[in-house]
Amino acid sequence: MRLWVCITLLSIVLCASADRPRIVESMSRAGRFVWDAAGGARDMFRAYKDMREANYKGADKYFHARGNYDAARRGPGGAWAARVISDARENWQSGVSGRGHEDTRADQEAN
């Protein structure tokens, strides 16, 4: 219990001071990056879910572009997540699904 009280007081003092240490700023930026990346992954998943629900042939480029746009608007973490997920999807599609090189190139343009 005493340990938690000490940690709480220390964090209040560090957060309340106007001149934060660099380590706190770095941790804050890293936390924000992770938060943005998780939100970007959610945006990409939501676009994929909407694409599956729409079930309209040829609309995948729109949903890919929409997911990437929503994810990238979140910040650097979201843009990173969109890039990683898009590249993984394209590698899978070109290697496993057999949809062809032209479809992969069109998806990259949409991204």
LODRENKOL-800340 format. One record per atom (N, C-alpha, C): residue in one letter; chain; atom name; z, y negated, x. Coordinates in steps of 0.001 Angstrom, whole numbers, padded with zeros to 6 digits. Last residue first. Layout:
% LODRENKOL-800340
+----+----+----+---------+---------+---------+
! aa ! ch ! at !      zz !      yy !      xx !
+----+----+----+---------+---------+---------+
!  A !  A ! CA !       Z !       Y !       X !
...
+----+----+----+---------+---------+---------+
//
This chain:
% LODRENKOL-800340
+----+----+----+---------+---------+---------+
! aa ! ch ! at !      zz !      yy !      xx !
+----+----+----+---------+---------+---------+
!  N !  A !  N ! -051786 ! -002332 ! -003900 !
!  N !  A ! CA ! -050471 ! -002608 ! -003305 !
!  N !  A !  C ! -050481 ! -003956 ! -002626 !
!  A !  A !  N ! -054489 ! -002328 ! -004357 !
!  A !  A ! CA ! -053595 ! -002713 ! -005448 !
!  A !  A !  C ! -052217 ! -003067 ! -004905 !
!  E !  A !  N ! -055349 ! -001349 ! -001901 !
!  E !  A ! CA ! -055758 ! -002697 ! -002319 !
!  E !  A !  C ! -054855 ! -003211 ! -003423 !
!  Q !  A !  N ! -054240 !  001181 ! -002039 !
!  Q !  A ! CA ! -053764 !  000258 ! -001002 !
!  Q !  A !  C ! -054166 ! -001160 ! -001320 !
!  D !  A !  N ! -055786 !  002257 ! -004108 !
!  D !  A ! CA ! -054344 !  002074 ! -004300 !
!  D !  A !  C ! -053767 !  001115 ! -003265 !
!  A !  A !  N ! -058258 !  002349 ! -002837 !
!  A !  A ! CA ! -058085 !  001482 ! -004007 !
!  A !  A !  C ! -056605 !  001238 ! -004295 !
!  R !  A !  N ! -057711 !  004275 ! -000879 !
!  R !  A ! CA ! -058090 !  002919 ! -000474 !
!  R !  A !  C ! -057907 !  001951 ! -001641 !
!  T !  A !  N ! -057197 !  006493 ! -002535 !
!  T !  A ! CA ! -056148 !  005996 ! -001638 !
!  T !  A !  C ! -056451 !  004566 ! -001219 !
!  D !  A !  N ! -059700 !  006824 ! -003683 !
!  D !  A ! CA ! -058558 !  006494 ! -004542 !
!  D !  A !  C ! -057404 !  005932 ! -003704 !
!  E !  A !  N ! -061163 !  007502 ! -001395 !
!  E !  A ! CA ! -061516 !  006286 ! -002143 !
!  E !  A !  C ! -060355 !  005850 ! -003046 !
!  H !  A !  N ! -060141 !  009954 ! -000584 !
!  H !  A ! CA ! -059936 !  008784 !  000274 !
!  H !  A !  C ! -060213 !  007486 ! -000485 !
!  G !  A !  N ! -058573 !  012071 ! -003088 !
!  G !  A ! CA ! -059658 !  011527 ! -002300 !
!  G !  A !  C ! -059309 !  010242 ! -001577 !
!  R !  A !  N ! -056840 !  013661 ! -004383 !
!  R !  A ! CA ! -057553 !  012662 ! -005189 !
!  R !  A !  C ! -058620 !  011936 ! -004382 !
!  G !  A !  N ! -055164 !  015686 ! -003417 !
!  G !  A ! CA ! -056606 !  015829 ! -003328 !
!  G !  A !  C ! -057386 !  014826 ! -004147 !
!  S !  A !  N ! -052418 !  015881 ! -003164 !
!  S !  A ! CA ! -052986 !  015900 ! -004509 !
!  S !  A !  C ! -054504 !  016035 ! -004511 !
!  V !  A !  N ! -051899 !  015864 ! -000361 !
!  V !  A ! CA ! -051523 !  016976 ! -001215 !
!  V !  A !  C ! -052313 !  017010 ! -002511 !
!  G !  A !  N ! -052946 !  013599 !  001019 !
!  G !  A ! CA ! -052829 !  014897 !  001664 !
!  G !  A !  C ! -052647 !  016055 !  000709 !
!  S !  A !  N ! -053046 !  011412 ! -000667 !
!  S !  A ! CA ! -054232 !  011710 !  000140 !
!  S !  A !  C ! -054162 !  013112 !  000740 !
!  Q !  A !  N ! -050506 !  011482 ! -001884 !
!  Q !  A ! CA ! -051723 !  011578 ! -002689 !
!  Q !  A !  C ! -052926 !  011965 ! -001854 !
!  W !  A !  N ! -048778 !  011212 !  000308 !
!  W !  A ! CA ! -048724 !  012405 ! -000523 !
!  W !  A !  C ! -050024 !  012567 ! -001306 !
!  N !  A !  N ! -049517 !  008707 !  001244 !
!  N !  A ! CA ! -049633 !  009866 !  002130 !
!  N !  A !  C ! -049619 !  011158 !  001330 !
!  E !  A !  N ! -048873 !  007181 ! -001017 !
!  E !  A ! CA ! -050270 !  007286 ! -000588 !
!  E !  A !  C ! -050470 !  008467 !  000354 !
!  R !  A !  N ! -046090 !  007468 ! -001077 !
!  R !  A ! CA ! -046896 !  007902 ! -002219 !
!  R !  A !  C ! -048348 !  008110 ! -001794 !
!  A !  A !  N ! -045408 !  006297 !  001366 !
!  A !  A ! CA ! -045087 !  007709 !  001116 !
!  A !  A !  C ! -045928 !  008261 ! -000031 !
!  D !  A !  N ! -046293 !  003673 !  000897 !
!  D !  A ! CA ! -046892 !  004469 !  001974 !
!  D !  A !  C ! -046618 !  005958 !  001779 !
!  S !  A !  N ! -044588 !  002972 ! -001237 !
!  S !  A ! CA ! -046045 !  002979 ! -001411 !
!  S !  A !  C ! -046728 !  003819 ! -000346 !
!  I !  A !  N ! -042057 !  003140 ! -000028 !
!  I !  A ! CA ! -042379 !  004004 ! -001168 !
!  I !  A !  C ! -043890 !  004087 ! -001371 !
!  V !  A !  N ! -042315 !  001177 !  001996 !
!  V !  A ! CA ! -041996 !  002562 !  002332 !
!  V !  A !  C ! -042393 !  003507 !  001199 !
!  R !  A !  N ! -042903 ! -001158 !  000485 !
!  R !  A ! CA ! -043823 ! -000686 !  001527 !
!  R !  A !  C ! -043583 !  000791 !  001837 !
!  A !  A !  N ! -040637 ! -001364 ! -001150 !
!  A !  A ! CA ! -041964 ! -001222 ! -001754 !
!  A !  A !  C ! -042955 ! -000661 ! -000740 !
!  A !  A !  N ! -038642 ! -001718 !  000791 !
!  A !  A ! CA ! -038618 ! -000535 ! -000071 !
!  A !  A !  C ! -039982 ! -000298 ! -000706 !
!  W !  A !  N ! -039452 ! -004219 !  001823 !
!  W !  A ! CA ! -039400 ! -003043 !  002690 !
!  W !  A !  C ! -039434 ! -001769 !  001852 !
!  A !  A !  N ! -039113 ! -005817 ! -000424 !
!  A !  A ! CA ! -040448 ! -005678 !  000157 !
!  A !  A !  C ! -040517 ! -004447 !  001063 !
!  G !  A !  N ! -036343 ! -005596 ! -000719 !
!  G !  A ! CA ! -037236 ! -005103 ! -001759 !
!  G !  A !  C ! -038647 ! -004895 ! -001249 !
!  G !  A !  N ! -035488 ! -006848 !  001638 !
!  G !  A ! CA ! -035130 ! -005459 !  001363 !
!  G !  A !  C ! -036031 ! -004840 !  000311 !
!  P !  A !  N ! -036494 ! -009494 !  001354 !
!  P !  A ! CA ! -036962 ! -008615 !  002430 !
!  P !  A !  C ! -036647 ! -007142 !  002190 !
!  G !  A !  N ! -036790 ! -009885 ! -002262 !
!  G !  A ! CA ! -036469 ! -010341 ! -000915 !
!  G !  A !  C ! -036949 ! -009339 !  000116 !
!  R !  A !  N ! -037718 ! -009474 ! -004825 !
!  R !  A ! CA ! -036280 ! -009383 ! -004580 !
!  R !  A !  C ! -035885 ! -009896 ! -003202 !
!  R !  A !  N ! -040444 ! -009395 ! -004863 !
!  R !  A ! CA ! -039793 ! -010634 ! -005293 !
!  R !  A !  C ! -038295 ! -010630 ! -005026 !
!  A !  A !  N ! -041055 ! -006767 ! -004267 !
!  A !  A ! CA ! -041176 ! -007763 ! -003196 !
!  A !  A !  C ! -040523 ! -009088 ! -003570 !
!  A !  A !  N ! -040717 ! -005544 ! -006782 !
!  A !  A ! CA ! -039842 ! -005186 ! -005669 !
!  A !  A !  C ! -039875 ! -006261 ! -004578 !
!  D !  A !  N ! -042786 ! -006706 ! -008277 !
!  D !  A ! CA ! -041390 ! -006864 ! -008701 !
!  D !  A !  C ! -040426 ! -006578 ! -007559 !
!  Y !  A !  N ! -045003 ! -005825 ! -006740 !
!  Y !  A ! CA ! -044734 ! -007252 ! -006938 !
!  Y !  A !  C ! -043279 ! -007483 ! -007315 !
!  N !  A !  N ! -044852 ! -003037 ! -006949 !
!  N !  A ! CA ! -044760 ! -003681 ! -005637 !
!  N !  A !  C ! -044407 ! -005161 ! -005764 !
!  G !  A !  N ! -045179 ! -002750 ! -009743 !
!  G !  A ! CA ! -043964 ! -002274 ! -009076 !
!  G !  A !  C ! -043767 ! -002929 ! -007720 !
!  R !  A !  N ! -047774 ! -003843 ! -010060 !
!  R !  A ! CA ! -046620 ! -004439 ! -010736 !
!  R !  A !  C ! -045303 ! -004025 ! -010083 !
!  A !  A !  N ! -049352 ! -002077 ! -008549 !
!  A !  A ! CA ! -049277 ! -003496 ! -008173 !
!  A !  A !  C ! -048057 ! -004161 ! -008803 !
!  H !  A !  N ! -048941 !  000270 ! -010011 !
!  H !  A ! CA ! -048587 !  000213 ! -008590 !
!  H !  A !  C ! -048399 ! -001240 ! -008149 !
!  F !  A !  N ! -049982 ! -000504 ! -012484 !
!  F !  A ! CA ! -048558 ! -000197 ! -012384 !
!  F !  A !  C ! -048084 ! -000182 ! -010933 !
!  Y !  A !  N ! -052704 ! -000887 ! -011813 !
!  Y !  A ! CA ! -051903 ! -001970 ! -012385 !
!  Y !  A !  C ! -050415 ! -001704 ! -012180 !
!  K !  A !  N ! -053412 !  001663 ! -010961 !
!  K !  A ! CA ! -053485 !  000537 ! -010017 !
!  K !  A !  C ! -052646 ! -000642 ! -010514 !
!  D !  A !  N ! -053224 !  003249 ! -013251 !
!  D !  A ! CA ! -052247 !  003421 ! -012172 !
!  D !  A !  C ! -052263 !  002264 ! -011182 !
!  A !  A !  N ! -055039 !  003246 ! -015244 !
!  A !  A ! CA ! -054076 !  002140 ! -015245 !
!  A !  A !  C ! -053096 !  002235 ! -014081 !
!  G !  A !  N ! -056680 !  005447 ! -015426 !
!  G !  A ! CA ! -057170 !  004298 ! -014676 !
!  G !  A !  C ! -056191 !  003136 ! -014591 !
!  K !  A !  N ! -055553 !  006543 ! -018554 !
!  K !  A ! CA ! -056355 !  006845 ! -017382 !
!  K !  A !  C ! -056871 !  005563 ! -016731 !
!  Y !  A !  N ! -052300 !  006243 ! -019583 !
!  Y !  A ! CA ! -053636 !  005695 ! -019766 !
!  Y !  A !  C ! -054417 !  005886 ! -018482 !
!  N !  A !  N ! -049527 !  006614 ! -020048 !
!  N !  A ! CA ! -050447 !  007747 ! -020007 !
!  N !  A !  C ! -051883 !  007305 ! -020274 !
!  A !  A !  N ! -047185 !  005193 ! -020497 !
!  A !  A ! CA ! -048443 !  004662 ! -021012 !
!  A !  A !  C ! -049517 !  005751 ! -021068 !
!  E !  A !  N ! -045316 !  006793 ! -019138 !
!  E !  A ! CA ! -045184 !  006612 ! -020580 !
!  E !  A !  C ! -046493 !  006121 ! -021203 !
!  R !  A !  N ! -046157 !  006539 ! -016523 !
!  R !  A ! CA ! -046147 !  007868 ! -017136 !
!  R !  A !  C ! -046076 !  007766 ! -018665 !
!  M !  A !  N ! -045751 !  003795 ! -016211 !
!  M !  A ! CA ! -047094 !  004346 ! -016052 !
!  M !  A !  C ! -047175 !  005713 ! -016715 !
!  D !  A !  N ! -042995 !  003601 ! -016510 !
!  D !  A ! CA ! -043864 !  002943 ! -017493 !
!  D !  A !  C ! -045289 !  003488 ! -017432 !
!  K !  A !  N ! -042252 !  004983 ! -014205 !
!  K !  A ! CA ! -041858 !  005507 ! -015513 !
!  K !  A !  C ! -042735 !  004899 ! -016611 !
!  Y !  A !  N ! -043267 !  003244 ! -012266 !
!  Y !  A ! CA ! -043765 !  004616 ! -012342 !
!  Y !  A !  C ! -043462 !  005220 ! -013715 !
!  A !  A !  N ! -041721 !  000983 ! -012775 !
!  A !  A ! CA ! -043172 !  000901 ! -012931 !
!  A !  A !  C ! -043780 !  002294 ! -013051 !
!  R !  A !  N ! -039194 !  002056 ! -012145 !
!  R !  A ! CA ! -039452 !  001565 ! -013505 !
!  R !  A !  C ! -040960 !  001467 ! -013760 !
!  F !  A !  N ! -039518 !  002550 ! -009418 !
!  F !  A ! CA ! -039311 !  003673 ! -010332 !
!  F !  A !  C ! -039599 !  003259 ! -011772 !
!  M !  A !  N ! -039750 ! -000064 ! -008468 !
!  M !  A ! CA ! -040852 !  000876 ! -008273 !
!  M !  A !  C ! -040731 !  002054 ! -009232 !
!  D !  A !  N ! -037220 ! -001045 ! -009162 !
!  D !  A ! CA ! -038434 ! -001658 ! -009717 !
!  D !  A !  C ! -039634 ! -000717 ! -009608 !
!  R !  A !  N ! -035595 !  000598 ! -007585 !
!  R !  A ! CA ! -035486 !  000666 ! -009049 !
!  R !  A !  C ! -036724 !  000068 ! -009717 !
!  A !  A !  N ! -036384 ! -000311 ! -005086 !
!  A !  A ! CA ! -036652 !  001086 ! -005438 !
!  A !  A !  C ! -036549 !  001277 ! -006955 !
!  G !  A !  N ! -035378 ! -002909 ! -005280 !
!  G !  A ! CA ! -036816 ! -002691 ! -005148 !
!  G !  A !  C ! -037205 ! -001266 ! -005498 !
!  G !  A !  N ! -032642 ! -002378 ! -005338 !
!  G !  A ! CA ! -033282 ! -002997 ! -006492 !
!  G !  A !  C ! -034786 ! -002819 ! -006463 !
!  A !  A !  N ! -032360 ! -001349 ! -002752 !
!  A !  A ! CA ! -032038 ! -000504 ! -003903 !
!  A !  A !  C ! -032675 ! -001067 ! -005175 !
!  A !  A !  N ! -033097 ! -003630 ! -001303 !
!  A !  A ! CA ! -033874 ! -002398 ! -001166 !
!  A !  A !  C ! -033612 ! -001462 ! -002346 !
!  D !  A !  N ! -031067 ! -005438 ! -002017 !
!  D !  A ! CA ! -032462 ! -005727 ! -002375 !
!  D !  A !  C ! -033324 ! -004470 ! -002314 !
!  W !  A !  N ! -028891 ! -004080 ! -000846 !
!  W !  A ! CA ! -028894 ! -004352 ! -002282 !
!  W !  A !  C ! -030324 ! -004631 ! -002777 !
!  V !  A !  N ! -029651 ! -004174 !  001843 !
!  V !  A ! CA ! -029492 ! -002872 !  001182 !
!  V !  A !  C ! -029548 ! -003046 ! -000337 !
!  F !  A !  N ! -029602 ! -006964 !  002205 !
!  F !  A ! CA ! -030829 ! -006212 !  002450 !
!  F !  A !  C ! -030775 ! -004872 !  001719 !
!  R !  A !  N ! -026902 ! -007512 !  001728 !
!  R !  A ! CA ! -027915 ! -008085 !  000839 !
!  R !  A !  C ! -029244 ! -007344 !  000968 !
!  G !  A !  N ! -025753 ! -006195 !  003885 !
!  G !  A ! CA ! -025430 ! -005782 !  002523 !
!  G !  A !  C ! -026456 ! -006290 !  001529 !
!  A !  A !  N ! -026792 ! -007720 !  005961 !
!  A !  A ! CA ! -027124 ! -006293 !  005869 !
!  A !  A !  C ! -026845 ! -005778 !  004468 !
!  R !  A !  N ! -025603 ! -010197 !  005417 !
!  R !  A ! CA ! -027066 ! -010069 !  005396 !
!  R !  A !  C ! -027484 ! -008610 !  005245 !
!  S !  A !  N ! -022908 ! -009457 !  005776 !
!  S !  A ! CA ! -023349 ! -009995 !  004506 !
!  S !  A !  C ! -024867 ! -009870 !  004357 !
!  M !  A !  N ! -022876 ! -008729 !  008433 !
!  M !  A ! CA ! -022564 ! -007721 !  007422 !
!  M !  A !  C ! -023027 ! -008175 !  006050 !
!  S !  A !  N ! -023447 ! -011216 !  009552 !
!  S !  A ! CA ! -024353 ! -010086 !  009762 !
!  S !  A !  C ! -024125 ! -009002 !  008722 !
!  E !  A !  N ! -021193 ! -012679 !  008740 !
!  E !  A ! CA ! -022532 ! -013098 !  008309 !
!  E !  A !  C ! -023530 ! -011951 !  008447 !
!  V !  A !  N ! -019258 ! -011264 !  010132 !
!  V !  A ! CA ! -019193 ! -011315 !  008670 !
!  V !  A !  C ! -020543 ! -011724 !  008109 !
!  I !  A !  N ! -020014 ! -011757 !  012736 !
!  I !  A ! CA ! -020020 ! -010374 !  012261 !
!  I !  A !  C ! -019979 ! -010334 !  010736 !
!  R !  A !  N ! -019595 ! -014488 !  013022 !
!  R !  A ! CA ! -020968 ! -013963 !  012978 !
!  R !  A !  C ! -021026 ! -012546 !  012442 !
!  P !  A !  N ! -017091 ! -015888 !  010816 !
!  P !  A ! CA ! -017515 ! -015244 !  012069 !
!  P !  A !  C ! -018915 ! -014639 !  011916 !
!  R !  A !  N ! -017420 ! -018939 !  008980 !
!  R !  A ! CA ! -017302 ! -017491 !  009009 !
!  R !  A !  C ! -017723 ! -016950 !  010368 !
!  D !  A !  N ! -016025 ! -021629 !  008204 !
!  D !  A ! CA ! -016695 ! -021204 !  009423 !
!  D !  A !  C ! -016522 ! -019700 !  009577 !
!  A !  A !  N ! -014520 ! -021909 !  005973 !
!  A !  A ! CA ! -015879 ! -022440 !  005950 !
!  A !  A !  C ! -016690 ! -021951 !  007137 !
!  S !  A !  N ! -012570 ! -019294 !  004598 !
!  S !  A ! CA ! -012821 ! -020251 !  005672 !
!  S !  A !  C ! -014282 ! -020676 !  005662 !
!  A !  A !  N ! -012586 ! -017348 !  002694 !
!  A !  A ! CA ! -012275 ! -018713 !  002277 !
!  A !  A !  C ! -012572 ! -019733 !  003366 !
!  C !  A !  N ! -013074 ! -014975 !  004017 !
!  C !  A ! CA ! -014076 ! -015462 !  003066 !
!  C !  A !  C ! -013836 ! -016914 !  002671 !
!  L !  A !  N ! -010756 ! -014720 !  005579 !
!  L !  A ! CA ! -012080 ! -014780 !  006217 !
!  L !  A !  C ! -013135 ! -015351 !  005270 !
!  V !  A !  N ! -008766 ! -014668 !  003595 !
!  V !  A ! CA ! -008751 ! -015709 !  004616 !
!  V !  A !  C ! -010123 ! -015846 !  005265 !
!  I !  A !  N ! -009533 ! -012374 !  002198 !
!  I !  A ! CA ! -009477 ! -013665 !  001513 !
!  I !  A !  C ! -009514 ! -014799 !  002518 !
!  S !  A !  N ! -009243 ! -010409 !  004175 !
!  S !  A ! CA ! -010577 ! -010696 !  003643 !
!  S !  A !  C ! -010609 ! -012019 !  002890 !
!  L !  A !  N ! -006475 ! -010528 !  004573 !
!  L !  A ! CA ! -007382 ! -010842 !  005672 !
!  L !  A !  C ! -008780 ! -011170 !  005151 !
!  L !  A !  N ! -005557 ! -009685 !  002066 !
!  L !  A ! CA ! -005243 ! -011028 !  002553 !
!  L !  A !  C ! -006183 ! -011445 !  003674 !
!  T !  A !  N ! -006632 ! -007056 !  002040 !
!  T !  A ! CA ! -006975 ! -008033 !  001014 !
!  T !  A !  C ! -006726 ! -009452 !  001486 !
!  I !  A !  N ! -005328 ! -005897 !  004240 !
!  I !  A ! CA ! -006789 ! -005989 !  004214 !
!  I !  A !  C ! -007245 ! -007030 !  003200 !
!  C !  A !  N ! -002658 ! -006077 !  003374 !
!  C !  A ! CA ! -003092 ! -006767 !  004596 !
!  C !  A !  C ! -004613 ! -006939 !  004618 !
!  V !  A !  N ! -002757 ! -004433 !  001127 !
!  V !  A ! CA ! -002366 ! -005838 !  000974 !
!  V !  A !  C ! -002830 ! -006635 !  002188 !
!  W !  A !  N ! -003436 ! -002011 !  002326 !
!  W !  A ! CA ! -004359 ! -002632 !  001383 !
!  W !  A !  C ! -004034 ! -004100 !  001156 !
!  L !  A !  N ! -001100 ! -001554 !  003841 !
!  L !  A ! CA ! -002393 ! -001678 !  004510 !
!  L !  A !  C ! -003389 ! -002386 !  003597 !
!  R !  A !  N !  000826 ! -001247 !  001915 !
!  R !  A ! CA !  000886 ! -002415 !  002799 !
!  R !  A !  C ! -000444 ! -002652 !  003496 !
!  M !  A !  N !  000000 !  001195 !  000834 !
!  M !  A ! CA !  000000 !  000000 !  000000 !
!  M !  A !  C !  000000 ! -001253 !  000875 !
+----+----+----+---------+---------+---------+
//
